[in-house]
Amino acid sequence: MTQTTPLSTQDEPLLAGITVLDFTRVLSGPFATRLLADLGATVIKIERPGDGDETRYVGLQLDPQRIDQSAYFARSNAGKKSIAIDLANPGARGIVMDLVAKADVVVENFSPGVMKKYGYDAASIHAIRPDIVYCSISGFGQTGPLASLQAYAHLINAISGMMELDRGGDTPPKASNLQAADVLAGAHAFGAICAALLRRFRSGKGAYLDVSMLECLVASDDANFPTLLNGGTVERKPRIGMIVQKIGDRYVAMQNGGAPHMWPRLVALIGRPELANDPRFANPASRREHWPALRDILQEWLGRFESVDQAVETLAANRIPGVPMLNPEEVVAHPHLEHRGFFPTLPHPGRGTMRLTAPPFHVDGAPIAPAAPAPYLIGQDTRMVLGEVLGYAADRIEALHAQGVVASPA
């Protein structure tokens, strides 16, 4: 089920009529504004003349004739319009303020202080548009002793405690492949922006949203920080109740914790009913205390299966959580995600078509996808935005180009 158009059956996109002024780059901010665009908002992405978003140059290039057409960039910026403005040029201020006058939302993810240097910080914008929703995304938040530190997902993972927890008590720390801090910050910003828009429609009041990557990542922990905050200690060991077992040349992942009725089903399934009365495993706390012994029992049982598929089928039939461990190549080809419409296809000027991830939710019972591809050339929509959105005359647009305030593709 390869999709080339939005799939939602809704008559009107959820955010139709909302205009977002997008000062973001790399991942956390673009992820948030991509979700807003997917739901129908008009997102005007401001890029630097000449260079544009840094991620244009990272990873697989979709157009073999160019170096600024990465799949990374296209995925994070699908559905947006690109206008190239030199924010350091004094002549940019009038354009930016005219765009602010048309916008409902402003999103930025520069280091704290950068937007204030240009005069586009929340206080300056709210002075002329008190009803606007202004969202700042940064590594450590806009306040506090760490606010000025450079922030990337890898660094946030290290300082958040997550890198230490992932060691499991016995392995050296390592960089995570998942850019979790960026994506979580983008998702939290998206939710907060939508909530702020709801209040704005009710009361006319704007908002200033300060999203911290560090806090988003720490807040995602399910057990360790709640335990520490309330007098407990962290167990620096592999996660209890979770097993990854090799069967043949593949792996199965299984979990034995969770709902209280799972334990009786599990002991019946593995043919060890006596374990139900074993004092070592009498309740969740004792099973955690004696997890190494229980893990050995479950791994021995899993080792009897001839294949991962056979183990997963048996677990599923008995309502015990278990799945095969997949590699990325298997994930992008999986029929479940195809059925869900999670990898839609969009047109791309330099490649013909490209695939990307859809928003991780359905609307009105159907998946959705970007209504348009990502910007191809830096500033490709500059003339359109200045002329059609702001109503600038052609000679004024040409003068702004000549002064280096804005840029369009040659």
C-alpha positions as CSV (number, residue, x, y, z in Angstrom):
1,M,0.0,0.0,0.0
2,T,2.3,2.7,-1.3
3,Q,0.8,6.1,-0.6
4,T,1.5,9.4,-2.5
5,T,-1.2,11.6,-1.0
6,P,-2.5,12.4,2.5
7,L,-4.6,9.5,3.8
8,S,-6.8,11.0,6.5
9,T,-10.5,10.9,5.7
10,Q,-11.2,14.1,7.7
11,D,-12.9,16.8,5.7
12,E,-10.6,19.5,7.0
13,P,-7.1,19.0,8.4
14,L,-7.0,19.5,12.2
15,L,-4.8,22.6,12.0
16,A,-6.1,24.1,8.7
17,G,-5.8,27.8,8.8
18,I,-2.9,27.9,11.3
19,T,0.3,29.6,10.1
20,V,3.6,28.6,11.7
21,L,6.8,30.7,11.4
22,D,9.5,28.1,11.7
23,F,13.0,29.3,12.7
24,T,14.2,25.7,13.5
25,R,16.9,23.5,12.2
26,V,18.4,20.1,12.6
27,L,15.9,17.8,14.4
28,S,14.0,18.8,17.6
29,G,12.3,21.9,16.1
30,P,11.8,20.5,12.6
31,F,10.2,17.4,14.0
32,A,7.7,19.5,15.9
33,T,6.9,21.7,12.9
34,R,6.7,18.7,10.6
35,L,3.9,17.3,12.8
36,L,2.1,20.7,12.7
37,A,2.4,20.7,8.9
38,D,1.1,17.1,8.6
39,L,-2.0,18.2,10.4
40,G,-2.6,21.0,8.0
41,A,-0.8,24.0,9.3
42,T,1.0,26.3,6.8
43,V,4.6,26.1,8.0
44,I,7.0,28.7,6.6
45,K,10.6,27.6,7.3
46,I,13.2,30.3,7.5
47,E,16.6,29.1,6.1
48,R,19.9,30.8,5.9
49,P,20.7,32.0,2.4
50,G,23.4,29.8,0.8
51,D,23.6,27.0,3.4
52,G,20.1,26.4,4.7
53,D,19.4,23.8,7.3
54,E,22.5,21.8,8.3
55,T,20.8,18.5,7.8
56,R,20.5,19.1,4.1
57,Y,24.1,17.7,3.9
58,V,23.8,14.7,6.3
59,G,23.5,11.2,5.1
60,L,21.9,9.7,1.9
61,Q,21.5,12.3,-0.9
62,L,18.2,11.9,-2.7
63,D,19.5,13.9,-5.7
64,P,22.8,12.5,-7.0
65,Q,23.5,15.8,-8.7
66,R,23.4,17.8,-5.4
67,I,24.8,17.7,-1.9
68,D,21.9,19.5,-0.1
69,Q,19.1,17.0,-0.6
70,S,19.5,14.5,2.2
71,A,16.8,12.0,3.2
72,Y,17.3,13.3,6.8
73,F,16.3,16.8,5.8
74,A,13.4,15.7,3.5
75,R,11.9,13.6,6.2
76,S,12.0,16.3,8.9
77,N,10.8,19.1,6.6
78,A,8.2,17.6,4.3
79,G,5.1,19.8,3.8
80,K,6.9,23.1,4.6
81,K,7.7,26.2,2.5
82,S,11.3,27.5,2.4
83,I,12.1,31.2,2.6
84,A,15.7,32.2,2.7
85,I,16.3,35.3,5.0
86,D,19.6,36.6,6.3
87,L,18.5,37.3,9.9
88,A,21.8,39.2,10.5
89,N,20.9,41.7,7.8
90,P,19.1,44.8,9.3
91,G,16.8,44.7,6.3
92,A,15.4,41.4,7.5
93,R,13.5,42.8,10.4
94,G,10.6,44.3,8.4
95,I,10.1,41.0,6.7
96,V,10.2,38.9,9.8
97,M,7.8,41.3,11.6
98,D,5.4,41.1,8.6
99,L,5.5,37.3,8.8
100,V,4.9,37.5,12.5
101,A,1.8,39.6,11.9
102,K,0.5,36.7,9.7
103,A,1.5,33.9,12.0
104,D,-0.3,32.1,14.8
105,V,2.8,30.2,16.1
106,V,6.6,30.9,16.2
107,V,8.9,28.0,16.8
108,E,12.7,28.3,17.3
109,N,15.5,26.0,18.6
110,F,18.5,28.2,18.6
111,S,20.8,28.4,21.6
112,P,19.2,30.6,24.3
113,G,20.0,34.3,23.5
114,V,20.3,34.0,19.8
115,M,16.8,35.1,19.0
116,K,17.2,38.0,21.5
117,K,20.3,39.1,19.7
118,Y,18.3,39.4,16.5
119,G,15.3,41.0,18.3
120,Y,13.0,38.1,17.7
121,D,12.8,36.6,21.2
122,A,9.5,35.9,22.8
123,A,9.4,39.2,24.8
124,S,10.0,41.2,21.6
125,I,7.4,39.3,19.6
126,H,4.8,39.4,22.3
127,A,5.2,43.1,22.6
128,I,3.7,43.5,19.2
129,R,1.7,40.2,19.0
130,P,0.6,39.3,22.6
131,D,-1.7,36.5,21.2
132,I,1.0,34.5,19.4
133,V,2.1,31.1,20.6
134,Y,5.9,31.2,20.9
135,C,7.8,28.0,21.5
136,S,11.5,27.8,22.3
137,I,13.2,24.4,22.2
138,S,16.7,24.0,23.6
139,G,19.0,21.5,25.2
140,F,18.7,22.7,28.8
141,G,15.8,25.2,28.8
142,Q,16.0,28.9,28.6
143,T,17.0,29.4,32.3
144,G,19.4,27.8,34.7
145,P,23.2,27.4,35.0
146,L,23.4,25.0,32.0
147,A,21.2,27.0,29.6
148,S,24.1,28.3,27.5
149,L,25.7,24.9,26.9
150,Q,25.8,23.4,23.4
151,A,23.3,20.6,23.1
152,Y,23.0,17.5,20.9
153,A,21.1,14.4,21.5
154,H,24.3,12.4,22.3
155,L,25.3,15.0,24.9
156,I,21.9,15.1,26.5
157,N,21.9,11.3,26.7
158,A,25.1,11.5,28.6
159,I,24.2,14.2,31.1
160,S,20.6,12.9,31.6
161,G,21.7,9.7,33.3
162,M,20.4,7.6,30.5
163,M,23.8,6.6,29.1
164,E,24.7,5.4,32.6
165,L,21.5,3.5,33.0
166,D,21.9,1.8,29.6
167,R,25.2,0.3,30.8
168,G,23.2,-2.2,32.8
169,G,25.9,-2.0,35.5
170,D,28.5,-4.0,33.5
171,T,29.2,-2.5,30.1
172,P,31.2,0.6,29.1
173,P,29.1,3.6,28.2
174,K,28.4,4.1,24.5
175,A,26.5,6.5,22.2
176,S,22.9,5.7,21.5
177,N,21.8,5.3,17.9
178,L,18.4,6.9,18.8
179,Q,18.2,10.7,18.8
180,A,15.7,10.4,21.6
181,A,16.2,13.8,23.2
182,D,15.5,15.6,20.0
183,V,12.4,13.6,19.0
184,L,11.0,13.7,22.5
185,A,11.5,17.5,22.7
186,G,9.9,17.9,19.3
187,A,6.9,15.8,20.3
188,H,6.4,17.6,23.6
189,A,6.7,20.9,21.8
190,F,4.0,19.8,19.3
191,G,1.7,18.8,22.1
192,A,2.3,22.0,24.1
193,I,1.7,24.2,21.0
194,C,-1.6,22.5,20.2
195,A,-2.7,23.0,23.8
196,A,-1.6,26.6,23.7
197,L,-3.6,27.1,20.5
198,L,-6.7,25.7,22.2
199,R,-6.4,28.3,25.0
200,R,-5.8,31.0,22.4
201,F,-9.0,30.2,20.6
202,R,-10.9,30.2,23.9
203,S,-9.4,33.4,25.4
204,G,-7.2,35.1,22.8
205,K,-4.2,34.7,25.1
206,G,-0.8,33.8,23.6
207,A,1.8,31.6,25.3
208,Y,5.5,31.2,25.8
209,L,6.6,27.6,25.8
210,D,10.1,26.7,27.0
211,V,10.9,23.0,26.1
212,S,14.1,21.4,27.5
213,M,15.6,18.3,25.7
214,L,17.2,17.3,29.0
215,E,13.9,17.4,30.9
216,C,12.1,15.6,28.1
217,L,14.6,12.7,28.3
218,V,14.6,12.5,32.1
219,A,10.8,12.6,32.2
220,S,10.7,9.6,29.8
221,D,12.3,7.3,32.4
222,D,9.6,5.0,33.9
223,A,11.1,3.9,37.2
224,N,14.5,5.1,38.1
225,F,13.9,8.8,38.7
226,P,10.6,8.3,40.5
227,T,12.4,5.8,42.7
228,L,15.4,8.1,43.4
229,L,13.1,11.1,44.0
230,N,11.3,9.2,46.8
231,G,14.2,7.7,48.7
232,G,15.0,4.6,46.7
233,T,18.1,3.5,44.9
234,V,18.8,2.7,41.2
235,E,19.5,-0.9,40.3
236,R,22.5,-0.8,38.0
237,K,21.9,-4.0,36.2
238,P,20.2,-5.3,33.0
239,R,16.5,-4.6,33.0
240,I,14.6,-7.1,35.2
241,G,11.8,-9.0,33.7
242,M,13.1,-8.6,30.1
243,I,14.8,-11.3,28.1
244,V,16.5,-11.3,24.7
245,Q,17.2,-14.9,23.8
246,K,19.1,-16.2,20.8
247,I,17.4,-19.0,18.9
248,G,19.3,-20.2,15.8
249,D,20.7,-17.1,14.1
250,R,17.9,-14.7,15.4
251,Y,16.7,-13.3,18.7
252,V,13.4,-13.2,20.5
253,A,12.5,-10.5,23.0
254,M,10.2,-11.6,25.8
255,Q,8.8,-9.8,28.9
256,N,7.5,-11.6,32.0
257,G,6.5,-8.6,34.1
258,G,3.4,-6.5,33.8
259,A,-0.2,-7.4,34.5
260,P,-0.8,-9.6,37.6
261,H,-2.5,-12.4,35.7
262,M,0.5,-12.9,33.4
263,W,2.5,-14.9,36.0
264,P,-0.1,-17.8,36.3
265,R,-0.3,-18.0,32.5
266,L,3.5,-18.1,32.2
267,V,4.1,-20.9,34.7
268,A,1.4,-23.0,33.0
269,L,2.8,-22.3,29.6
270,I,6.3,-23.4,30.4
271,G,5.1,-26.5,32.2
272,R,6.3,-25.5,35.7
273,P,3.2,-25.1,37.8
274,E,5.2,-25.6,41.0
275,L,6.8,-22.2,40.4
276,A,3.5,-20.6,41.3
277,N,4.1,-21.7,45.0
278,D,7.8,-21.1,45.0
279,P,8.5,-18.5,47.7
280,R,11.2,-17.0,45.4
281,F,8.6,-16.1,42.9
282,A,5.5,-15.5,45.1
283,N,5.0,-11.9,44.1
284,P,6.4,-9.2,41.8
285,A,8.9,-8.0,44.5
286,S,10.3,-11.5,45.1
287,R,10.5,-12.2,41.4
288,R,12.5,-9.1,41.0
289,E,14.8,-10.1,43.9
290,H,15.4,-13.5,42.4
291,W,15.3,-12.5,38.8
292,P,18.6,-14.2,37.8
293,A,17.2,-17.6,38.8
294,L,13.9,-16.9,37.0
295,R,15.7,-15.6,34.0
296,D,17.7,-18.9,33.7
297,I,14.5,-20.9,33.9
298,L,12.8,-18.9,31.1
299,Q,15.9,-18.8,28.9
300,E,16.2,-22.6,29.2
301,W,12.5,-22.9,28.1
302,L,13.0,-20.5,25.2
303,G,16.0,-22.5,24.1
304,R,13.9,-25.5,23.4
305,F,12.2,-23.8,20.4
306,E,13.4,-24.6,16.9
307,S,12.9,-21.0,15.7
308,V,12.1,-17.5,16.8
309,D,8.8,-17.6,14.8
310,Q,7.7,-20.7,16.7
311,A,8.5,-19.1,20.0
312,V,6.7,-15.9,19.2
313,E,3.7,-17.8,17.9
314,T,3.5,-19.8,21.2
315,L,3.9,-16.7,23.3
316,A,1.2,-14.8,21.4
317,A,-1.2,-17.7,21.6
318,N,-0.9,-17.7,25.4
319,R,-1.0,-13.9,25.7
320,I,2.6,-13.6,26.9
321,P,4.5,-10.6,25.5
322,G,7.1,-11.6,22.9
323,V,8.3,-10.4,19.5
324,P,11.2,-11.2,17.2
325,M,14.1,-8.7,17.2
326,L,14.1,-7.1,13.8
327,N,16.8,-5.3,11.9
328,P,16.0,-2.0,10.2
329,E,15.8,-3.7,6.8
330,E,13.1,-6.0,8.1
331,V,11.2,-3.0,9.7
332,V,10.9,-1.0,6.5
333,A,9.5,-4.1,4.7
334,H,7.2,-5.2,7.5
335,P,3.6,-5.8,6.4
336,H,2.2,-4.4,9.6
337,L,3.7,-1.0,9.0
338,E,2.7,-1.2,5.3
339,H,-0.9,-1.9,6.4
340,R,-0.7,1.1,8.7
341,G,0.5,3.4,5.9
342,F,3.6,4.4,8.0
343,F,6.0,4.7,5.1
344,P,4.2,6.9,2.5
345,T,5.7,8.0,-0.8
346,L,6.1,11.6,-1.8
347,P,7.3,13.1,-5.1
348,H,10.9,14.5,-5.1
349,P,12.2,16.7,-7.9
350,G,15.7,15.1,-8.0
351,R,14.7,11.5,-7.4
352,G,11.2,11.1,-8.7
353,T,9.8,9.7,-5.4
354,M,11.0,9.2,-1.9
355,R,9.6,7.4,1.1
356,L,9.5,8.7,4.7
357,T,7.9,8.1,8.0
358,A,4.3,9.3,8.6
359,P,3.1,10.8,11.9
360,P,2.9,8.1,14.5
361,F,-0.8,8.4,14.9
362,H,-4.0,8.1,12.8
363,V,-6.7,10.7,12.6
364,D,-10.4,9.7,12.1
365,G,-9.4,6.1,11.7
366,A,-6.9,6.7,8.9
367,P,-3.1,7.4,8.6
368,I,-2.0,10.8,7.4
369,A,1.0,11.9,5.4
370,P,2.6,15.2,4.4
371,A,0.5,17.2,1.9
372,A,3.6,18.2,0.0
373,P,7.2,17.2,-0.3
374,A,10.1,18.9,1.6
375,P,11.5,22.1,0.2
376,Y,13.9,21.2,-2.6
377,L,16.0,24.3,-3.0
378,I,17.0,26.7,-0.3
379,G,14.5,29.7,-0.4
380,Q,12.5,28.1,-3.2
381,D,9.3,29.7,-1.9
382,T,10.8,33.1,-1.0
383,R,9.2,35.0,-3.9
384,M,5.9,33.3,-3.4
385,V,5.8,34.1,0.4
386,L,6.8,37.7,-0.1
387,G,4.4,38.3,-2.9
388,E,1.4,36.1,-2.1
389,V,1.5,35.9,1.7
390,L,2.9,39.4,2.5
391,G,1.7,41.2,-0.6
392,Y,5.0,42.8,-1.5
393,A,5.3,44.4,-4.9
394,A,7.6,42.8,-7.4
395,D,10.1,45.8,-7.4
396,R,10.3,45.5,-3.6
397,I,11.0,41.8,-3.8
398,E,13.8,42.4,-6.3
399,A,15.3,45.1,-4.1
400,L,15.4,42.8,-1.1
401,H,17.2,40.2,-3.2
402,A,19.7,42.8,-4.5
403,Q,20.4,43.9,-0.9
404,G,21.1,40.3,0.2
405,V,18.3,40.3,2.7
406,V,16.6,37.4,1.1
407,A,17.6,34.8,-1.5
408,S,15.9,32.6,-4.1
409,P,17.3,29.8,-6.3
410,A,19.1,31.1,-9.3
